[in-house]
Structure formats: C-alpha cells, structure tokens
Amino acid sequence: MITISKTYDLVWQYGESTKYKFTKEGRCFNTQTNRELKKTLVGGSVGFCLNGGFVSLTKIRQKLIKIKKYTYKGFGNHKNLKLC
C-alpha cells in the first residue's frame, strides 16, 4: 500500500470563525471536516460556499484575519505556549 500526503500552510482565517482557513495560494479548507472547498461561479462572481451560503472573493478578502503563530516549548501544561 502506497500513501501520499500533502501539507498546506494555513495563513488566513475567515472572520472570527476558526472553521474556514486559507493558504497563500488561495485554497480554502474547512478545518472541522478537513476538506478543501471548491471555488464556485455564481452570477459572474467567483467565491466559496461558506456557512451554507455563497460569499464572493471580494467580500472574503475584507474579512480575512491573519493567523497568529504559537510556539510550544517542552512537555507539560500549556503555560509553555508563547505567542510569537
């Protein structure tokens, strides 16, 4: 059996929701289901179906928030978790 895996760096998240995350290349992932969302064309607008409805890329770009990086040093409780 051969296994192939891909790794993506998630840089942006959609609004305050931690469910939808984006890569630098513009790929959208639902982190609850671990699936990639497909771009959709509706009425001449390109976007994604988020939270059960269509959202265009221009509206998505307005609500994108950069994901903060955390570093974890050592084992034990989460007191060792530091914001970079």
Backbone hydrogen bonds, N-H to C=O, Kabsch-Sander energy under -0.5 kcal/mol:
donor,donor_aa,acceptor,acceptor_aa,energy
10,L,8,Y,-0.7
11,V,9,D,-0.5
11,V,22,F,-2.4
12,W,22,F,-1.9
13,Q,65,I,-2.4
14,Y,20,Y,-2.1
15,G,13,Q,-0.8
15,G,63,K,-2.3
17,S,14,Y,-1.0
21,K,19,K,-0.5
21,K,29,F,-2.5
22,F,12,W,-2.8
23,T,27,R,-1.8
24,K,9,D,-0.5
26,G,23,T,-1.0
28,C,37,L,-0.6
29,F,21,K,-3.0
30,N,35,R,-2.9
31,T,19,K,-3.0
31,T,29,F,-0.8
34,N,30,N,-1.5
35,R,30,N,-1.4
37,L,28,C,-2.8
40,T,47,G,-3.5
42,V,40,T,-0.6
42,V,45,S,-2.6
45,S,42,V,-1.8
47,G,40,T,-2.3
48,F,55,V,-2.1
50,L,48,F,-0.9
50,L,53,G,-2.2
53,G,50,L,-1.7
55,V,48,F,-2.7
57,L,46,V,-2.7
60,I,56,S,-2.1
61,R,57,L,-2.5
62,Q,58,T,-1.0
63,K,59,K,-0.8
63,K,60,I,-1.0
64,L,60,I,-0.6
64,L,61,R,-0.6
65,I,13,Q,-2.6
67,I,11,V,-2.8
71,T,82,K,-2.5
73,K,80,N,-0.9
74,G,72,Y,-0.6
80,N,77,N,-1.1
81,L,78,H,-1.0
82,K,71,T,-2.3
82,K,80,N,-0.5
84,C,69,K,-2.2
